Amino acid sequence: MYDVVETGSSSEYLERIVKDRPVDLCLIGGWAVFHTVNQRFLASTGRTYLGSKDIDIGIHDVGSLKKVERYLEEEMDFERLSFRFVKYLDRETGRPIPSDLARTTPLHFLFELYFDIMLPVCPEDIRRTAGFIPPDEPILTKVFEDNDGKRTIQLNTGPVDVPAPFLLLAMKLNSVGTRTKDHKRIKDLCDIVALVLFSGMERDEIIGMGRNEATPENISGLSSDMFEKDFEQASTIIGLPRDAVASLIDMVMTDN
């Protein structure tokens, strides 16, 4: 789905922020799923699970947001782009490309590495205090305030917390129905299947707990029929039979 230069570069920057640790943070998104399932996925299939192209972290508060913003811009040379941060990298080497040069470089010669920061809740005056409105993720409250809501994983540069598998599943259920880009939607489907099969939780337990934590209005309209056209590609990417992928997605999205 993503090539090794994209995922390798993303992993390097992730390792760096975990090493430097500018604020207390937790890892979310695709890399959190990767580090949750990869060991079991590798043991079962003989292959490494899908890496991520982007980096997503959760933080506690606006004070931490300003510190991370400063770190990304001053220490890692990311550029703010609306509520996101971006770095332009050479598609063949992974080396940084200055933003002024990137604007005149054909897209097939570079890729964009995005860094997203989420808060549990965004205060009403967040635009005035932060200068932009970051996305919020209420599930992060359980990660930061409940020991059962997180796990600690070990990266090369140090430990970092990730949401418990059922909370990662809830986040994926919250997002998959809103995806407008095909590759993001298909990656969500792959992550949902991987979490159900390779997180270390029993299948029925993670599905039940994940659905309970997802936002009701986000999952009330979900059905496997919505993703029928994506099953073949998700099956190819994750390396499981199409019918198995379709069956698991139907199981996760059906309110039993």
C-alpha positions as CSV (number, residue, x, y, z in Angstrom):
1,M,0.0,0.0,0.0
2,Y,2.8,2.4,0.9
3,D,6.3,1.9,-0.3
4,V,9.3,1.3,1.9
5,V,10.7,4.8,1.5
6,E,7.5,6.3,2.7
7,T,7.0,4.0,5.7
8,G,10.8,4.0,6.5
9,S,11.0,7.8,6.6
10,S,7.8,8.0,8.7
11,S,9.2,5.5,11.1
12,E,12.5,7.4,11.5
13,Y,10.7,10.6,12.4
14,L,8.4,8.7,14.8
15,E,11.5,7.2,16.5
16,R,13.0,10.7,16.8
17,I,10.0,12.3,18.6
18,V,9.7,9.3,20.9
19,K,13.4,9.7,21.8
20,D,13.2,13.5,22.3
21,R,9.8,13.4,24.0
22,P,9.0,17.1,23.9
23,V,5.7,16.4,25.9
24,D,3.8,13.5,27.4
25,L,2.2,11.9,24.4
26,C,0.6,8.7,23.1
27,L,0.9,7.2,19.7
28,I,-2.3,6.7,17.7
29,G,-3.3,6.0,14.2
30,G,-1.6,3.6,11.8
31,W,1.6,3.3,13.7
32,A,-0.2,2.4,16.9
33,V,-2.0,-0.4,15.1
34,F,1.2,-1.6,13.5
35,H,3.0,-1.9,16.9
36,T,-0.1,-3.5,18.4
37,V,-0.5,-6.3,15.9
38,N,2.8,-6.7,14.1
39,Q,4.4,-9.4,16.3
40,R,1.4,-11.7,16.0
41,F,0.8,-10.9,12.4
42,L,4.4,-11.7,11.6
43,A,4.2,-15.0,13.5
44,S,1.0,-16.0,11.7
45,T,1.8,-14.9,8.2
46,G,5.5,-14.6,7.9
47,R,5.1,-11.0,6.8
48,T,5.5,-7.7,8.5
49,Y,2.2,-5.8,8.9
50,L,1.5,-2.5,7.0
51,G,3.4,0.5,8.2
52,S,2.0,4.0,8.1
53,K,2.7,6.9,5.9
54,D,1.8,9.6,8.4
55,I,2.4,10.1,12.1
56,D,-0.5,10.7,14.6
57,I,-0.1,11.5,18.3
58,G,-2.5,12.4,21.1
59,I,-1.6,14.9,23.8
60,H,-3.2,16.2,27.0
61,D,-3.7,19.9,26.6
62,V,-3.2,23.2,24.7
63,G,0.1,23.9,26.6
64,S,1.5,20.6,25.2
65,L,0.2,21.5,21.8
66,K,2.3,24.7,21.7
67,K,5.4,22.7,22.8
68,V,4.9,20.1,20.1
69,E,4.2,22.8,17.5
70,R,7.5,24.5,18.4
71,Y,9.4,21.2,18.4
72,L,8.1,20.2,14.9
73,E,8.8,23.5,13.4
74,E,12.2,24.3,15.0
75,E,13.7,20.9,15.6
76,M,12.3,18.8,12.8
77,D,11.6,21.4,10.2
78,F,8.0,20.6,9.6
79,E,5.7,23.2,8.1
80,R,2.3,24.0,9.4
81,L,-0.5,23.4,6.9
82,S,-3.8,24.4,8.4
83,F,-4.2,22.1,11.4
84,R,-1.6,19.6,10.2
85,F,2.2,19.7,9.9
86,V,3.9,18.5,6.7
87,K,7.4,17.7,5.5
88,Y,8.3,17.1,1.9
89,L,10.6,14.2,1.1
90,D,12.3,12.8,-2.0
91,R,10.4,9.7,-3.1
92,E,13.5,7.7,-4.0
93,T,15.8,8.7,-1.1
94,G,13.5,10.0,1.7
95,R,15.7,13.1,2.0
96,P,13.9,16.4,2.9
97,I,13.0,18.8,0.2
98,P,12.7,22.5,1.1
99,S,9.1,23.6,0.8
100,D,9.9,26.3,-1.8
101,L,11.5,23.7,-4.0
102,A,8.7,21.2,-3.3
103,R,6.2,23.6,-4.8
104,T,7.9,23.4,-8.2
105,T,8.8,19.7,-8.0
106,P,6.5,17.2,-9.9
107,L,4.4,15.2,-7.5
108,H,5.8,11.9,-8.6
109,F,9.3,12.9,-7.4
110,L,8.2,13.6,-3.8
111,F,5.8,12.6,-1.1
112,E,4.3,14.4,1.8
113,L,4.8,13.2,5.4
114,Y,2.0,14.5,7.6
115,F,2.1,14.8,11.3
116,D,-1.3,15.2,13.1
117,I,-1.8,16.1,16.7
118,M,-5.1,15.4,18.5
119,L,-6.5,16.6,21.9
120,P,-9.2,14.8,23.9
121,V,-11.3,17.9,23.7
122,C,-10.7,21.2,22.0
123,P,-11.5,24.2,24.2
124,E,-13.8,26.9,22.7
125,D,-11.0,29.4,22.6
126,I,-8.5,27.0,20.9
127,R,-8.1,29.1,17.8
128,R,-7.2,32.2,19.8
129,T,-4.7,30.3,22.0
130,A,-3.2,27.9,19.4
131,G,-3.8,29.8,16.2
132,F,-5.6,26.8,14.6
133,I,-8.1,24.2,15.5
134,P,-6.6,20.7,15.8
135,P,-8.9,17.6,15.5
136,D,-10.2,16.3,18.7
137,E,-10.5,12.6,19.8
138,P,-12.6,12.1,23.0
139,I,-11.4,8.5,23.3
140,L,-8.0,9.9,24.3
141,T,-9.5,10.8,27.7
142,K,-9.6,7.0,28.4
143,V,-6.1,6.6,27.3
144,F,-4.7,9.3,29.5
145,E,-6.9,8.8,32.5
146,D,-7.4,5.0,32.7
147,N,-4.6,2.5,32.9
148,D,-6.8,-0.1,31.3
149,G,-7.1,2.3,28.3
150,K,-3.5,2.0,27.2
151,R,-0.5,-0.2,26.6
152,T,3.2,0.6,26.6
153,I,5.1,-0.5,23.5
154,Q,8.9,-0.4,23.0
155,L,10.3,1.4,20.0
156,N,14.0,1.4,19.2
157,T,14.4,4.8,20.9
158,G,12.2,4.2,23.9
159,P,8.8,3.3,25.3
160,V,5.6,5.0,24.2
161,D,1.9,4.5,25.2
162,V,-0.7,3.4,22.7
163,P,-4.4,3.0,23.2
164,A,-5.6,-0.4,24.2
165,P,-6.7,-2.5,21.2
166,F,-10.4,-2.0,21.7
167,L,-9.9,1.8,21.8
168,L,-7.9,1.6,18.6
169,L,-10.7,-0.4,17.0
170,A,-13.2,2.3,18.2
171,M,-11.2,5.0,16.6
172,K,-11.1,3.1,13.3
173,L,-14.8,2.6,13.4
174,N,-15.3,6.3,14.0
175,S,-13.2,7.2,11.0
176,V,-13.8,4.6,8.3
177,G,-17.2,5.8,7.3
178,T,-16.0,9.3,6.8
179,R,-13.0,8.7,4.6
180,T,-13.0,10.5,1.3
181,K,-9.7,9.1,0.0
182,D,-9.7,5.4,-1.1
183,H,-6.3,4.5,0.3
184,K,-7.3,5.9,3.8
185,R,-10.6,3.9,3.8
186,I,-8.9,0.7,2.7
187,K,-6.1,1.2,5.3
188,D,-8.8,1.6,8.0
189,L,-10.4,-1.7,6.8
190,C,-7.1,-3.5,6.9
191,D,-6.4,-2.1,10.4
192,I,-9.9,-3.2,11.7
193,V,-9.3,-6.8,10.4
194,A,-5.8,-6.8,11.9
195,L,-6.9,-5.6,15.3
196,V,-9.7,-8.2,15.5
197,L,-7.4,-11.1,14.5
198,F,-3.9,-10.1,15.9
199,S,-4.3,-7.7,18.8
200,G,-4.1,-10.4,21.5
201,M,-7.8,-9.9,22.6
202,E,-10.5,-12.4,22.0
203,R,-12.5,-11.6,18.8
204,D,-15.9,-11.1,20.4
205,E,-14.4,-9.2,23.3
206,I,-12.6,-6.6,21.2
207,I,-15.5,-6.2,18.8
208,G,-18.0,-5.7,21.7
209,M,-15.8,-3.3,23.6
210,G,-14.7,-1.4,20.5
211,R,-18.3,-0.8,19.4
212,N,-19.2,0.3,22.9
213,E,-16.5,2.9,22.8
214,A,-17.1,4.2,19.3
215,T,-19.4,7.2,18.9
216,P,-22.9,6.0,18.3
217,E,-23.7,8.4,15.4
218,N,-20.5,7.3,13.6
219,I,-21.3,3.6,13.6
220,S,-25.1,3.6,13.4
221,G,-25.0,3.8,9.7
222,L,-22.1,1.5,9.1
223,S,-22.6,-1.7,7.2
224,S,-20.3,-4.0,5.3
225,D,-22.2,-3.2,2.1
226,M,-20.7,0.3,2.1
227,F,-17.2,-1.2,1.6
228,E,-18.1,-4.1,-0.9
229,K,-15.9,-2.6,-3.6
230,D,-12.9,-2.3,-1.2
231,F,-12.8,-5.9,0.0
232,E,-10.8,-7.3,-2.9
233,Q,-8.1,-4.7,-2.5
234,A,-8.0,-5.0,1.3
235,S,-7.8,-8.8,0.9
236,T,-4.8,-8.4,-1.4
237,I,-3.0,-6.0,0.8
238,I,-3.5,-7.8,4.1
239,G,-3.0,-11.3,2.5
240,L,-6.3,-12.9,3.7
241,P,-9.1,-14.4,1.5
242,R,-11.6,-11.8,0.4
243,D,-14.5,-13.7,2.0
244,A,-12.7,-13.8,5.3
245,V,-12.1,-10.0,5.2
246,A,-15.8,-9.4,4.2
247,S,-17.0,-11.7,7.0
248,L,-14.9,-10.0,9.7
249,I,-16.0,-6.5,8.5
250,D,-19.6,-7.6,8.6
251,M,-19.2,-9.0,12.1
252,V,-17.6,-5.7,13.4
253,M,-20.2,-3.5,11.8
254,T,-23.3,-5.5,12.7
255,D,-25.0,-4.6,15.9
256,N,-25.7,-8.0,17.5
